[in-house]
């Protein structure tokens, strides 16, 4: 069934929105305007008709209907004959682009697609990798591989060197380690800033490069 917007009519000679029984304070019936212009609310002289059901429309109206520009009144008449709605999907086009469809079904499919896109959107996580000032070559390579995987998946990487006790005297060694780490990952990630010391921890955060590997 075609979408029918609700149009309340004021009783008698009372002004629109007046309360029944003579009360002067207006009330709101909660009428919500459609998200798109549809049917008689499309008031431009002509529209561009598109859709995957044009063959079906052609059979219903008894003439060939192709993806093309038509008088708005004609497209509205076709929609009415099929018990469907003329829906404006691209209002800023010249002329506006419309399709003949069931408006309620159109909204359902639109919201379903938006929900799926939102669910499939990659969530960026912050992955942590910890080093010590005496990190060996094997341990460095092992953690480097993990960092490459994290960045390739679109996640950020927070790498830090933890200094315990008097090991803070080796802060230069920790900085060199993080600079090397950044250098090894420069094809996949970019550092938000140079390594910095916070308390007994020196760290750097790398963000995945746009268009990197997936």
Residue pairs with C-beta under 8 A, 6 or more apart in sequence:
1 83
1 102
2 39
2 79
2 80
2 83
2 84
2 85
2 102
2 103
3 34
3 38
3 39
3 85
3 102
3 103
3 104
5 33
5 34
5 38
5 41
6 29
6 31
8 16
8 29
8 31
10 16
10 17
10 18
11 20
15 26
16 26
17 26
17 27
17 28
18 24
18 26
19 25
19 26
19 27
34 41
34 103
35 107
36 87
36 88
36 89
36 91
36 103
37 88
37 91
38 85
38 86
38 87
38 88
38 103
39 76
39 79
39 80
39 85
39 86
40 76
42 72
42 76
42 86
42 88
42 96
42 98
43 72
44 72
44 95
44 96
45 71
45 72
45 95
46 69
46 70
46 71
46 72
46 95
47 69
47 70
47 72
47 75
47 86
47 88
47 95
47 96
47 97
47 98
48 67
48 68
48 69
48 93
48 95
48 96
48 97
48 98
49 65
49 67
49 68
49 69
49 70
49 75
49 98
49 99
49 100
50 67
50 89
50 97
50 98
50 99
51 57
51 67
51 99
51 100
51 101
53 99
53 100
53 101
54 65
54 66
54 67
57 65
57 78
57 82
57 100
58 64
58 65
60 78
60 81
60 82
61 78
61 81
61 82
65 78
69 95
72 86
75 86
75 98
75 100
76 86
78 86
78 100
79 85
79 86
79 100
82 100
84 100
84 101
84 102
84 103
85 100
85 101
85 102
85 103
85 106
86 98
86 99
86 100
87 98
87 99
87 100
87 101
87 103
87 106
88 96
88 97
88 98
89 97
89 98
89 99
90 96
90 97
99 106
122 153
122 154
124 154
124 155
124 156
125 155
125 156
126 155
126 156
126 157
126 158
126 205
127 146
127 147
127 150
127 155
127 156
127 157
127 158
128 157
128 158
128 159
128 160
129 143
129 146
129 147
129 157
129 158
129 159
129 160
130 159
130 160
130 161
130 162
131 139
131 140
131 143
131 159
131 160
131 161
131 162
131 174
131 177
131 178
131 181
132 161
132 162
132 167
133 161
133 163
133 167
133 170
133 171
133 173
133 174
133 177
134 170
135 143
135 161
135 177
140 177
140 180
140 181
143 159
144 181
144 184
144 185
147 157
147 159
147 181
147 185
147 189
147 206
148 185
148 188
150 156
150 157
151 157
151 185
151 188
151 189
151 206
151 208
151 209
151 212
152 188
152 208
152 212
152 213
152 214
153 214
154 208
154 212
154 214
155 208
156 205
156 206
156 207
156 208
157 185
157 189
157 205
157 206
158 203
158 204
158 205
159 178
159 181
159 203
159 204
159 205
159 206
160 178
160 201
160 202
160 203
160 204
161 174
161 177
161 178
161 201
161 202
161 203
162 200
162 201
163 170
163 171
163 174
163 200
163 201
163 202
164 200
168 200
171 197
171 202
174 195
174 202
175 195
175 202
178 195
178 202
178 203
178 204
179 195
181 204
182 191
182 195
182 204
182 206
185 206
187 209
187 212
188 208
188 209
188 212
188 213
189 206
189 207
189 208
189 209
189 212
190 206
190 207
190 209
191 204
191 205
191 206
192 204
192 205
192 206
192 207
193 204
193 205
194 204
195 202
195 203
195 204
196 202
196 203
196 204
